[in-house]
Amino acid sequence: MKDPEIGAIREFLAQAGFPEDIGELRKAYDALGDQFPTASDVSREKVSANGVPAEWSSTPNAVRDRVILYVHGGGYVIGSVASHRHLVTELGRAARTRTLSLDYRLAPEHPFPAAVDDALAAYRFLLAQGLEPGNIAIAGDSAGGGLTVATLLAIRDAGLEQPACGFCISPWVDMEVTGNSMTTQAAVDPMVQKDGLLGMAAAYLNGANPRTPLAAPIHADFRGIAPLLIQVGAAETLLDDSTRLASVAGAADVEVNLQIWPEMIHVWHFFHPMLGAARQAITSAGDIIAKAMDRSTGVKKVA
């Protein structure tokens, strides 16, 4: 049975419209996020995470020594703490953690590897706060989903201990945009198309090899990284990025939980105030993240 709420989201997006100028597009994306206010019981605090602008948030149920480090989507060229605040704070509520949402540097002003460098710096910041790696999760959507994986790789390559898990929402991991779903799902995806992704990839790469693993994690060696939770919608051009990511990571002995949600569009979680399936996905992800932290830190539940 068709989900009437996702139909309403499609109508909402059709009426929204987005400018082509990058400066105006950034403002429009933040304004879109502003249409979904943050819950009144969320506390927030600006912070510098090793020089990277960031924002702490917590809800009343948050366990203080557990944190989700969140890296937003937006093709590495748009997006911010502000655009994703309503999503990030509810993910923290679901996982019963604090969140540290990162305003990493954006392309084209700051091309690859600036975003990866910033995310790794923020992870080092959390460790310096005395947090146990097993009490940290890294999460992100779209380009932020790819950046989540790249950060796990960078953490490994830096000789640091892995966090409890990585959570990827509709991740973009292929800078060459070669997945079959870019064509097969093009007619049903209201948000992401091949030409737009290629333009963002060019801005982010700035001449770097599009198969560089920290830019395009689909080409990485995944051995030794934390377990991955991947949530993706069936109506996404980036569907194959998720299925291929799950395949290559799983073949490298990484524990992978791949969820394909029927009818859902790119980063449907963003629309959780309007969409029950988004709230369900966030709740499910929060529970999985909490359990991953329990397992990493040896917490035992009392029946």
N, C-alpha and C positions, 0 to 999 in steps of 0.2 A: 504494500500500500504506500502511495506517495505521501511524503511528509509535507503537509501544507506550510509549515514554518519555513522550510528551506525555499519554497516557492516565494514566500514573502521577502526573504533575504535577497533573492534574485531580483525582484522588483525594486527593492531598496537600492541595490547596486546599480541597476540600469538607470535610475534617476539621479544617482550621485554625481557622476561625471568627474574627470580628473584632468587638470591642466598638463601641458607638455613641458613647460619651463620647470627645471628641477627645483628651483627655490620655491616656486608656487606649489609644486607637487608636494614638497615636504610640509608646507603649511597645511595643505588640504588633507594630508594623511593624519597629521596631528589633530586637525579639526574633526576628522572622522572618529578618532578615538575619543575625543571630547564629548561626542554624542552619547557615550556610555559612561556615566559617572562612576567613580570609585566608591565602593561601599563606605558608609559613614563610620564604621568601626575600624577602618584601616588606619594605622599610624604610619607616617612617612618621614624620612630624614635624608637630606642630601649628604653625600659623602664623596671624597676623592679616594678611589681605589687604586693606589699606586699611580696617581696622576690621571686616572681615567674618571671622568664624571659618572656618578652612579647614584642610585637611590635605594636606601633600605626601606622595606615595608614589612609590616606584620599585622596579624589579626589576633584577637584575644586568645585563640587556641594554639598559637605558635609556640613550638619548643625553641627556646632561644639559641641553643647550640646546634640547630639544624638549619641549613640554608640552601635555597635554590638560587644559583647564579643564572640569570636569564639574559640571553642575547636576542634582541628583537629581529624581526624580518623587515623586508623592504628592499631586497635586491642589492644590498650593500650600499645603496645610494640614498634611500629615504628611511624613515622610521626613527623612533626615539623612545626614551623612557615614557614620555607623555602619550605617545600613540598607543602604547601597549599596557599602560598602567592597569586598566580594568581587567585585562586578561591575567597579567602577572600576579596581581594581588589575590585573585580568586584561585589561581593554581597553588599559591602559598597556603591559602586557607584549606584547600583540599588535602594538601600534603602535611598540614600542621607544622609548617616551617616558616621562618622568615624568608624574604626574598631580597636579593641584591640585583637590581635591574641596571644594565650597563648602557651608557651612551657612548659606545665605541665610535671611533672616527669613521667617517663615511667617504666613499669615493664620489666623484673623481678627485676631490681635493686631497684625499688620503687613500690611495689605492692599496691593493694587496702588497705586503702582509699586515697592514696597519690594524685591521680588525682582529686578526689572530693574535698579534702582539698585545693588543689591549685586553683581550679575553684571558690570555695567559697571565698578564699582569694582575688582573682582578682575582684570578685563582690564587696566585701567590699572596695577594692581599688577605684573602680569607684564611689561608694557612697561617699567616703572620698574626691574625687575630686569635689564634689558638684553636681554631676549628679542626676537628679530625676530618681527614679526607672522606672517610665513610659516612660522615654527616653532611656531606655536600653533594648536590646533584647539579648538573649543568643542563639547561633546557633552552630551546629556541624554536622559532617557527620560520619556515620558508628558507631564505638565506641564513637566518639565525639557526635553522636546523642543520644546515651544512656547516655553519660556524661552530655549532655544538660539537659535531664530530671532529672538525679540525682542531678544536681546543683539546679534546681528549688525546688526539695524536700528538699535539704540541706538548702536552703535559707528560706523556710517555717519553717523548724524545728529549725532554729536559731532565729526565731522571726523577721526576716527582711521582708520588703515589697517586693512583687513579681515584676519582670520586666514586660514590656509590653507584651512580648510573648516569646515563645521558638520555634525555627525552627530546625527541625530534618530532615536531609537528609539520607535516607536509614539507619535508626537507628538500632543498635544492642542492644537489651534490655534483652535478655534471655541467661544467662551464660551456661545453660544446652543445648541450641541449639535444642529445641524440636519442632519447627514449622514444619508443614507438607511441606511447600515449600522448606525446606532444602533437601527434596527428590524429590519433583515434579519438581522443577526448577533447579536441579543440572546439568542437561545436557545442559542448555542454559545459565548458569551463568559462565562467563569466569574469575571471580575474587575471589569468596568466596565459600568455601566448608566446610563441617561439621568438618572434621578432623583438618583443620587449625584453625577454630574457637575454637575448644575444647582445642587445644594446647595454644592458646592465653589466653583463659579463665583460664587455670591452672596457667599460668605465672602471670596473674593479681591477681587472688584470693589468691594464695599462702596459700592454706588451708582454706580460709574463706568459709562460707556456700554459695553455688552458688545461693541461693535464698535470700541472703541479699539484701534488697530493694535498697540501694544506689549503689550496684554493678550490680544488675539485676532489673531494675525499673519495669519490667512487674509484679513483685510481690509487688509493693508499694501501699500504700493508697494515691491516687492522690488528695484528697480533698484540695481545696484551692490553687492549683498551677495556674500559668498563662496559657492563651490560647496556644494551640499547633498548629503549621503548620507542617505537615508531608508530604514529597515528597519521593516517592519510585518508582522504576522501576518494570514493570511487569515481567521482565526476571531476577529476583533476588532470590537467595535462602533465603534471609532475608525478603522477601515480607511479610510473616506471622508475623514477629516481628512488622512491621508497622501496620498491620490490627489489631493485638491483642492489641497493645499499644493504638490505637485509640478507641478500644472497652472498655478497662478497664478505660481509662481516661474519656471517654465520660460518662460511667456509674457512675462516681464520680462527675458528673456535671462540668467537665472541657470542655470548648469550644474547639472543635477539627476540623481542616480542613485537611482531608486526601486526597491526590492526588496520584493516581496510573497512572504512565505515560507508555503508550503502548511501547513495544519493548526496553525500556531503561534498562540499566545494572546498577550495583552497583555504586552509586555516579557518575552518568554520568556528573554531573556539573563540575567535575574535568577536563573534556575534552572540555570545552567551546570554546577554540580557533579553534577546529575542528568540532564542533557539534552544529548545530542550535538549537536542542531541549534543549541542556544545557543552551544556552544563554536565551532561552525562559523561562526555569524553574527559572533561577536566576532573570530575570526581574520580573516574577510573584511573586516570594518570596519577592523581595525587595519592591514591591508595597504593599504587605500584611503587611510586617513589618512596613513600614511607616504609613499605616493606623492604625495599632495597637497602635503605638506611639501617633498618633493624638487622638485616642479615649481615651487612658490612661491619656493624659495630657489635654484633653478638647479643643484641637485645632479645630477651625471651619474653614472650607474651604469657600472661597468666590466664588460664582458661576460665 
